Amino acid sequence: MHPMSRDRLSPRLVDRVRHALRPGWARSVMIRRGASVLLVVAAVTLTLFGHRGAEMRSVVVAARDLIPGESIVATDLTVREVPGGLIPAGTLRLTADGVGRTAVGPIGAGEMVTDSRLLSPRLPSRLTGDDDARLVPVRLSDESVATLLRTGDVVDVLTASAEKPEAAVLARAAVVALTSDKSAAGVLSGGATAGRPVLLAMDERAAHRVAAAALDAPITVVVH
């Protein structure tokens, strides 16, 4: 064969470059995966640098796991520096603000402690949205019902008497603020025979009805 014919059949440099740049299926997959990895790395880097650049603030965190109904002492809390952008509203800044108060829900070790997680005069209004709301401790007639309740549950409060066997609704849409466990070492912890009190948040008029009825009539709740 003539040498000129072989030269014409051989791929030119331009053709080789075009072939190398032409995205095949495997090459397209690799390019997309590489681009995805780069985007993830860039997002993580921006997040880390953004938090690092934010002003650090001191907040109160739990030094150990806290259970509902437990009265908090100084050794239960510690102070930690965290980026300001990560701090939720109502987070405590001084351990003294939490000492002596009662946890209304489980708080994990290292978790930031907010005002809404501790028993305070502002808690009933935050739970119900009613500025005049009150907290009422209630011992339920059936103690097993108390074991089913959790903080934040919405319930109706009912009672019945010998004169009126039909149950009367004392309060609607009350919010469970605190349940007590026998193992909890708090002010609301009851003994084996004392029953478990439940702290309910409700409007002022309903709170008075429930508190009065609970003196001499069995109380129960219906969960929404």
Phi, psi and omega in degrees: 000145182292139180305326181295326180293320178297320180296322180291327182280338180287138180294138178281166181299320180297319180294322179295320178295316179298320179294322180292327181275347181286118185285112173279178183297311181296320181293324179295319179297316180296321180294316180295319179295318178298319179295323179295317179298318180297321179294318179297315180299318180295319180295316179296318180297315179297321179295314181296314181292327179295315179291323181293327181280344180288153180292131180278139180228153179272131178226162179268131176234161179285131179280343178205173177293131179246141182252156180301140178088357183274131176281129188273134175247172187301323182288350179279347185236153174213170182249139181221149177269127178223156176300138183302328182290348182260001186271119177286161180296142177085007180291136180289145179251340181235138179297331180298335180288344181251340183295133180091349180269172186245133178288131180261002178197168178295135178235118183282154178301131181088353180281138177294136183263119179255160183298329182287346179270358182237148180294128181202165179299340182273349185298313182300321180291327179290325181285324186256340185080006180252122182296336181261015182293155181230161175255133180233120174281130184228133172263118183283147181294328177250106185297333181295334178294323181298328181290341181272343184279148177228154178304131181098348177297144178255129185224159167256140182257129183231159175212160177217153179224170180296324180289324180233086181301331179290131185297139176252135180275118181269328182206144177244144176056040171285152183248132178288116180268329183198132171246151184245144178247149181300331182276350182283135181262060183237179183292340182260007181284130179255161177281185184294332182254355185275343185083163183255114178287148177238133180263120183245140176256131181202173181293163189300313183296318178294323179299319179294320179297314182295316181298320180290316182293327183292347181291326185218014180223147179292140182243138174220171181227154174243123184277135178289000000 
